[in-house]
Amino acid sequence: MVEQSRSRGRAEAWRPWIAAGRRPALAWPQSLRDFARRAAQRVREWATAEVAPGRLVPWLAIAFGCGTIIYFAVEQEPAPWAAALLLAATVAAAILCRHRSFALPATVGIAAVAAGFATASIKREIIAHPVLAAPVWNVELAGFVEMREERERSDRIVVRLERIDSARLNERLERVRVSVRKGTAPAVGSFVEFKARLSPPLEPLRPGGYDFARDMYFQRIGASGFVLGRIRTAEAPRAPGLRLRYAAVMDGMREAIDKRIRAVLPGDKGAIASALITGKRDAISTPVNEAIYVSGLAHVLSISGYHMAVVAGVMFFAFRSLFALMPAFSSRHPIKNWVTGVSARAVLCQIGPIYRHFCEPEFRLVLPCFGLCYRVG
């Protein structure tokens, strides 16, 4: 009796689809099905428009940045040759898939990611250099002066070292930045000998503050300090390189322009005018400098896209006016493209080697110039 009551409790109504072996399909409203069909068609049209020729090119910059992010996310430093090999393999895959409509964008995107990863790896290998770990006193140094800065209370020079005499110094430093007495900084390109007190690059003074050590590392400067005694100019053991001679010529031009401006406009007026043209901000007095920073105008005095656009514009109109004087020649050749390329090259040659850390505005100006020069786009 108990078993019969249990079976009657589990009894269910007869379902006609059980005999047919399938359940009935869910019936969607006709309006909803039409909406889904139209939405899918619209998404396909959007995807087709997005993958049209040239529309995916801006995503290459994002893919390149993702490769750089991957480099910083790995736990250990990758080998540069492995990153270069990965880049070569992805580029080869993109070339092999150049006739496939779907595979080509995918492989090019992967190649861009590999390019970002390889660029970060190779850049790290290029700028890798020893950094001073602990302060040292009375170190005998000798080398070529690569950069000179005149400041309000003292001068500062960057020296590429050729010789280091110190038993307590274990690192083989490449460059040091030292402060000297006002008016005693030697000219760029000269070979000097001096004794100095060196310290490791300064870490941020507070969390999130400016990282002096990071800035100096990417300038390949391994230590900073000040000169003990006087600087002696000596005979160089070898001739300076082409890059150092070029830097000496450019520094001489900047010094001549700066002296001419400050001779005509004395005081802070001349200092600000010289800073706008040559980038030398050291002669601006402390009160004016603080007022500029407080008012939020400090970026005006820095070498930025504005100054590079002025240089490129002056070069462009000067050379194009020069070629316009030769109508027989300019009427048969693409003068505008040539002049644009010359202007971009002038920005790279004159501003780039002096201010190595202003790369972003520099390339924002140079890349469109080269695109116009070679008729790209």
Helices and strands as residue ranges (DSSP letters): H 2-9, H 16-20, H 30-50, H 58-73, H 80-96, H 103-127, E 136-150, E 154-165, E 175-181, E 191-199, H 212-218, E 223-233, H 242-264, H 268-278, H 286-294, H 298-301, H 305-324, H 327-330, H 335-350, H 359-373
